[in-house]
Amino acid sequence: MVIDYKRAGVDIEVFQKSLEEVGPLIGSTWGKGVLSNLRQFAGLYKLDVKGYKEPVLVASADGVGTKLKIGFLLDRHSTVGQDLVHHCANDILVHGASPLFFMDYLATTEIRAEVIEEVIRGLAKGCKEVGCSLIGGETAQLPGFYRPGEYDLAGFILGLVERGKIVDGAGIRAGDQIIGLASNGLHTNGFSLARKVLLSEWRLNDYIDDLGTTLGEELLRIHRYYGQAIGSLLSAGLRIKGMAHITGGGIEGNLSRVIPPGLTALIKKGSWEVPQVFRLIREVGKVNEGEMFKVFNMGIGFILVVAPSVVEESLVHLRSHDQIAWPIGEIKGEGPRKVTFG
């Protein structure tokens, strides 16, 4: 038998066909800065720095993690693209950056055109929501590398901020207040533990009264993007001293990254509403509270550190943009750089 690339597991024709089908989806995200087309080797983007004195590029890369497993089991692939874009955009938002463009990497054993289209549809929708262009990426077919029907997905984002407007936590002082912005559930972290606990008790299609939806719908809730809400604060001239995107490592692991040496953040438990999904994980899995706060966002997806004088005005702006938010703590002085709970 004659061996060719297709018999070895790589179907170039299927890939080319899928690329043609998703072309309009990708093109629908393009702003005036995009100079490339889908057949070029790299994405080209004309950087517009009008209005900037010292423009600074801000970049980040991330993945969706084992949340993908939920999509595989339900054969639903459109939401993970939004998850990925929102996660990456939040990571550069922490520094005050506005996203310019996004690129993705999808690797799979076998190209399924309908799955690729669903993923790209989600990526395109996410890019439109955060205001950036999807200018390219890579779809890798790796026979035998992944389980049949599974894939991995990663993303890369580039944004822009004025150097004098970079938010890095350097101006945080004792007495500053901490505002927590509500998450939309698990977002994209802690799914290895969540799956182990919840799937031992229920199936994904089971309706759970405490959640008000099926387990699958709960776990596929889209990672929230905070750009519009934060943008309203910045546009109003309200100074944000520090921001933290609460992902892997929870509140402690992420907020501690923006606190200057010699300061401690005190988080007041009970000052916000913890979504029911976290209560179920804790009760069913008998997971201790410390572990829960280390692994999950526990209902806080994003954190702001502001001066006491702007707390109330900040909350008004956030809530006017349909963002639930609470004052959840404060910065204390004369202590090691860490996050404590009280």
HUCORDA-V376295 format. One record per residue. N is the residue number from 1. RES is the residue in one small letter. BURIAL is 1 if it has 24 or more other C-alpha atoms within 12 Angstrom, else 0. D_LAST is the distance of its C-alpha to the last C-alpha in Angstrom with 1 decimal. Layout:
N/RES/BURIAL/D_LAST ; N/RES/BURIAL/D_LAST
This chain:
1/m/0/70.3 ; 2/v/0/69.5 ; 3/i/0/65.9 ; 4/d/0/64.2 ; 5/y/0/60.7 ; 6/k/0/60.2 ; 7/r/0/61.2 ; 8/a/0/58.8 ; 9/g/0/56.0 ; 10/v/1/55.7 ; 11/d/0/57.2 ; 12/i/0/57.6 ; 13/e/0/59.3 ; 14/v/0/56.4 ; 15/f/1/54.0 ; 16/q/0/56.3 ; 17/k/0/56.7 ; 18/s/1/52.9 ; 19/l/1/52.6 ; 20/e/0/55.2 ; 21/e/0/53.6 ; 22/v/1/50.1 ; 23/g/1/51.7 ; 24/p/0/51.6 ; 25/l/1/47.9 ; 26/i/1/47.1 ; 27/g/1/49.5 ; 28/s/1/47.9 ; 29/t/1/44.8 ; 30/w/1/46.9 ; 31/g/1/46.7 ; 32/k/0/49.4 ; 33/g/0/48.1 ; 34/v/1/49.0 ; 35/l/0/52.4 ; 36/s/0/52.6 ; 37/n/0/53.7 ; 38/l/1/52.8 ; 39/r/0/55.7 ; 40/q/0/54.9 ; 41/f/0/53.3 ; 42/a/0/50.4 ; 43/g/1/48.6 ; 44/l/1/49.8 ; 45/y/1/47.8 ; 46/k/0/49.1 ; 47/l/0/46.3 ; 48/d/0/46.5 ; 49/v/0/45.0 ; 50/k/0/46.6 ; 51/g/0/44.3 ; 52/y/0/42.4 ; 53/k/0/43.1 ; 54/e/0/41.2 ; 55/p/0/40.3 ; 56/v/1/37.9 ; 57/l/1/37.8 ; 58/v/1/34.5 ; 59/a/1/34.7 ; 60/s/1/32.6 ; 61/a/1/33.4 ; 62/d/1/31.7 ; 63/g/1/32.5 ; 64/v/1/31.5 ; 65/g/1/31.0 ; 66/t/1/31.6 ; 67/k/1/31.0 ; 68/l/1/34.7 ; 69/k/1/35.4 ; 70/i/1/34.5 ; 71/g/1/37.0 ; 72/f/1/39.6 ; 73/l/0/39.4 ; 74/l/0/39.7 ; 75/d/0/42.2 ; 76/r/1/40.3 ; 77/h/1/40.0 ; 78/s/1/39.7 ; 79/t/1/35.9 ; 80/v/1/35.0 ; 81/g/1/36.8 ; 82/q/1/34.6 ; 83/d/1/31.5 ; 84/l/1/32.8 ; 85/v/1/33.8 ; 86/h/1/30.6 ; 87/h/1/28.4 ; 88/c/1/30.6 ; 89/a/1/30.9 ; 90/n/1/27.1 ; 91/d/1/27.1 ; 92/i/1/29.5 ; 93/l/1/28.1 ; 94/v/1/25.1 ; 95/h/1/27.7 ; 96/g/1/29.3 ; 97/a/1/32.3 ; 98/s/1/34.6 ; 99/p/1/35.9 ; 100/l/1/39.7 ; 101/f/1/40.6 ; 102/f/1/39.4 ; 103/m/1/41.1 ; 104/d/1/40.6 ; 105/y/1/41.6 ; 106/l/1/42.4 ; 107/a/1/43.9 ; 108/t/1/45.5 ; 109/t/1/48.2 ; 110/e/1/50.2 ; 111/i/1/50.4 ; 112/r/1/50.2 ; 113/a/1/51.1 ; 114/e/0/49.4 ; 115/v/1/46.0 ; 116/i/1/46.3 ; 117/e/1/47.1 ; 118/e/1/44.0 ; 119/v/1/41.7 ; 120/i/1/43.4 ; 121/r/1/43.2 ; 122/g/1/39.5 ; 123/l/1/39.4 ; 124/a/1/41.7 ; 125/k/1/39.7 ; 126/g/1/36.5 ; 127/c/1/38.4 ; 128/k/1/39.8 ; 129/e/1/36.4 ; 130/v/1/34.9 ; 131/g/1/38.2 ; 132/c/1/39.6 ; 133/s/1/42.7 ; 134/l/1/43.0 ; 135/i/1/45.7 ; 136/g/1/46.2 ; 137/g/1/45.0 ; 138/e/1/46.2 ; 139/t/1/47.0 ; 140/a/1/47.8 ; 141/q/1/49.7 ; 142/l/1/49.2 ; 143/p/0/51.2 ; 144/g/0/49.7 ; 145/f/0/46.5 ; 146/y/0/44.3 ; 147/r/0/44.7 ; 148/p/0/47.1 ; 149/g/1/45.5 ; 150/e/1/42.4 ; 151/y/1/41.6 ; 152/d/1/38.9 ; 153/l/1/37.9 ; 154/a/1/36.5 ; 155/g/1/36.5 ; 156/f/1/36.9 ; 157/i/1/36.2 ; 158/l/1/37.4 ; 159/g/1/36.3 ; 160/l/1/37.1 ; 161/v/1/35.3 ; 162/e/0/36.7 ; 163/r/0/35.8 ; 164/g/0/34.8 ; 165/k/1/32.4 ; 166/i/1/30.5 ; 167/v/1/26.7 ; 168/d/1/25.3 ; 169/g/1/22.2 ; 170/a/0/24.4 ; 171/g/1/24.0 ; 172/i/1/20.3 ; 173/r/1/19.4 ; 174/a/1/16.8 ; 175/g/0/15.9 ; 176/d/1/16.6 ; 177/q/1/14.7 ; 178/i/1/13.6 ; 179/i/1/15.4 ; 180/g/1/15.2 ; 181/l/1/18.6 ; 182/a/1/19.2 ; 183/s/1/20.8 ; 184/n/1/23.9 ; 185/g/1/22.7 ; 186/l/1/22.8 ; 187/h/1/24.8 ; 188/t/1/26.4 ; 189/n/1/23.9 ; 190/g/1/23.3 ; 191/f/1/26.6 ; 192/s/1/27.9 ; 193/l/1/25.2 ; 194/a/1/25.4 ; 195/r/1/29.2 ; 196/k/0/29.3 ; 197/v/1/27.2 ; 198/l/1/28.5 ; 199/l/1/32.1 ; 200/s/0/32.4 ; 201/e/0/32.0 ; 202/w/0/33.5 ; 203/r/0/36.0 ; 204/l/1/35.3 ; 205/n/0/37.7 ; 206/d/0/36.1 ; 207/y/0/34.8 ; 208/i/0/31.4 ; 209/d/0/30.9 ; 210/d/0/27.1 ; 211/l/0/27.4 ; 212/g/0/30.4 ; 213/t/0/32.3 ; 214/t/0/33.6 ; 215/l/1/31.4 ; 216/g/1/33.4 ; 217/e/1/32.8 ; 218/e/1/29.1 ; 219/l/1/29.0 ; 220/l/1/31.3 ; 221/r/1/29.4 ; 222/i/1/29.9 ; 223/h/1/27.4 ; 224/r/1/26.7 ; 225/y/1/28.0 ; 226/y/1/26.3 ; 227/g/1/29.3 ; 228/q/1/30.7 ; 229/a/1/27.6 ; 230/i/1/26.7 ; 231/g/1/30.4 ; 232/s/1/30.5 ; 233/l/1/28.0 ; 234/l/1/30.0 ; 235/s/0/33.2 ; 236/a/0/32.1 ; 237/g/0/31.5 ; 238/l/1/27.8 ; 239/r/1/26.4 ; 240/i/1/23.8 ; 241/k/1/22.6 ; 242/g/1/20.9 ; 243/m/1/20.7 ; 244/a/1/19.5 ; 245/h/1/21.0 ; 246/i/1/18.6 ; 247/t/1/21.0 ; 248/g/1/21.3 ; 249/g/1/18.3 ; 250/g/1/15.8 ; 251/i/1/13.3 ; 252/e/1/12.6 ; 253/g/1/16.4 ; 254/n/1/17.6 ; 255/l/1/15.4 ; 256/s/1/15.8 ; 257/r/1/19.6 ; 258/v/1/19.7 ; 259/i/1/17.7 ; 260/p/1/20.3 ; 261/p/1/20.5 ; 262/g/0/18.8 ; 263/l/1/15.8 ; 264/t/1/12.2 ; 265/a/1/10.3 ; 266/l/1/6.7 ; 267/i/1/6.1 ; 268/k/0/5.0 ; 269/k/0/6.0 ; 270/g/0/9.2 ; 271/s/1/10.3 ; 272/w/1/13.0 ; 273/e/1/15.6 ; 274/v/1/15.6 ; 275/p/1/19.4 ; 276/q/1/21.2 ; 277/v/1/22.4 ; 278/f/1/19.1 ; 279/r/1/19.0 ; 280/l/1/22.6 ; 281/i/1/22.0 ; 282/r/1/19.3 ; 283/e/0/21.5 ; 284/v/0/24.9 ; 285/g/0/24.1 ; 286/k/0/21.8 ; 287/v/0/19.5 ; 288/n/0/16.3 ; 289/e/0/13.0 ; 290/g/0/12.5 ; 291/e/0/16.0 ; 292/m/1/15.5 ; 293/f/1/12.9 ; 294/k/1/15.3 ; 295/v/1/18.4 ; 296/f/1/17.8 ; 297/n/1/16.7 ; 298/m/1/15.2 ; 299/g/1/16.7 ; 300/i/1/16.0 ; 301/g/1/19.2 ; 302/f/1/19.2 ; 303/i/1/17.0 ; 304/l/1/18.4 ; 305/v/1/17.6 ; 306/v/1/19.7 ; 307/a/1/20.5 ; 308/p/1/19.3 ; 309/s/0/22.9 ; 310/v/1/23.2 ; 311/v/1/20.1 ; 312/e/0/22.1 ; 313/e/1/25.2 ; 314/s/1/23.5 ; 315/l/1/22.1 ; 316/v/1/25.6 ; 317/h/1/27.2 ; 318/l/1/25.0 ; 319/r/0/25.5 ; 320/s/0/29.2 ; 321/h/0/29.4 ; 322/d/0/28.0 ; 323/q/1/24.7 ; 324/i/1/21.8 ; 325/a/1/18.9 ; 326/w/1/15.7 ; 327/p/1/13.8 ; 328/i/1/10.4 ; 329/g/1/9.0 ; 330/e/1/10.9 ; 331/i/1/12.6 ; 332/k/1/12.4 ; 333/g/0/15.6 ; 334/e/0/17.1 ; 335/g/0/15.4 ; 336/p/0/16.3 ; 337/r/1/16.1 ; 338/k/1/13.2 ; 339/v/1/10.1 ; 340/t/1/6.7 ; 341/f/0/3.8 ; 342/g/0/0.0
